[in-house]
């Protein structure tokens, strides 16, 4: 789940939980909203964790090269 998907779940859950005043038979919209908010928060934490972990892995893989490691280029190379 991405950051945008998590924020969307939080927003939809908040709308269902706090901004609706109608009732559906057999369904409590306030509970559904709370479940969506919790799922959005969990998804946001997971996306943040993945970003931190994969960002550090990619930084280690790229490494840094010295100028002599690059192949020669240009005229006469």
DASULQUI-V804060 format. One record per residue. N is the residue number from 1. OMEGA is omega in whole degrees, 0 to 359 (* if undefined). Layout:
{{N | OMEGA} {N | OMEGA}}
This chain:
{{1 | 182} {2 | 177} {3 | 181} {4 | 178} {5 | 179} {6 | 179} {7 | 177} {8 | 178} {9 | 179} {10 | 182} {11 | 180} {12 | 178} {13 | 179} {14 | 178} {15 | 179} {16 | 184} {17 | 190} {18 | 188} {19 | 179} {20 | 180} {21 | 178} {22 | 184} {23 | 176} {24 | 183} {25 | 177} {26 | 182} {27 | 178} {28 | 184} {29 | 178} {30 | 177} {31 | 177} {32 | 177} {33 | 178} {34 | 179} {35 | 179} {36 | 178} {37 | 180} {38 | 178} {39 | 178} {40 | 178} {41 | 178} {42 | 178} {43 | 178} {44 | 178} {45 | 179} {46 | 179} {47 | 177} {48 | 178} {49 | 179} {50 | 180} {51 | 180} {52 | 183} {53 | 182} {54 | 177} {55 | 180} {56 | 178} {57 | 181} {58 | 178} {59 | 179} {60 | 181} {61 | 183} {62 | 180} {63 | 179} {64 | 183} {65 | 175} {66 | 185} {67 | 183} {68 | 180} {69 | 182} {70 | 177} {71 | 180} {72 | 179} {73 | 178} {74 | 181} {75 | 178} {76 | 183} {77 | *}}
